[in-house]
């Protein structure tokens, strides 16, 4: 398990999926990252910094946004 910081670029409040940009790859976004339902959708503001946990770093669907700050 690996945790990384990311910037929120878009959020789908129906499917609770985020599009994020990681600091190590400023030109690339990853879409479809599942988001913990414990995070209020009102907190998912574009430009917010996120904590993303990867269970498999090669599969964005095997990651989860677990915090926003």
C-alpha positions in Angstrom: 0.0 0.0 0.0 1.3 3.4 -1.0 0.0 6.9 -0.2 0.4 9.9 -2.5 -0.7 13.5 -2.6 -2.7 14.6 -5.6 -4.7 17.6 -6.8 -8.4 17.3 -7.6 -9.1 18.2 -11.2 -12.8 16.9 -11.4 -15.2 15.0 -9.2 -18.3 12.9 -10.1 -20.6 13.1 -7.1 -23.0 10.5 -8.5 -20.4 7.7 -9.0 -18.0 9.2 -6.3 -15.1 9.1 -8.8 -12.3 11.6 -8.9 -10.0 12.9 -11.7 -6.6 13.6 -10.1 -3.2 15.0 -11.0 -0.2 13.8 -9.2 2.8 16.0 -8.4 5.2 13.6 -9.9 3.4 13.9 -13.3 2.1 17.4 -13.8 1.0 16.8 -17.4 -1.0 13.7 -16.7 -4.4 13.2 -15.0 -5.9 9.9 -13.8 -9.7 9.6 -14.0 -12.0 7.2 -12.4 -10.3 7.0 -9.0 -12.8 5.8 -6.4 -13.4 8.2 -3.5 -14.3 7.2 0.1 -18.0 7.9 0.8 -16.9 9.2 4.2 -15.8 12.4 2.4 -18.6 14.8 1.9 -19.1 15.7 -1.8 -19.1 19.4 -0.8 -15.5 19.0 0.3 -14.4 17.8 -3.1 -13.6 21.2 -4.6 -11.4 21.4 -7.7 -7.9 22.3 -6.8 -8.0 20.7 -3.4 -5.1 18.5 -2.2 -6.0 14.9 -1.8 -4.6 11.8 -0.1 -4.7 8.8 -2.4 -3.9 5.3 -1.3 -2.7 2.9 -4.0 -3.2 -0.8 -3.4 -1.7 -1.5 -6.9 0.2 1.4 -8.4 -0.4 0.2 -12.0 -4.2 0.2 -11.7 -6.0 3.5 -10.8 -9.2 1.5 -10.1 -7.3 -0.2 -7.3 -6.7 3.2 -5.5 -8.9 5.3 -3.3 -9.1 8.9 -2.3 -9.1 8.8 1.5 -8.7 12.4 2.5 -9.0 16.0 1.4 -7.2 19.0 2.8 
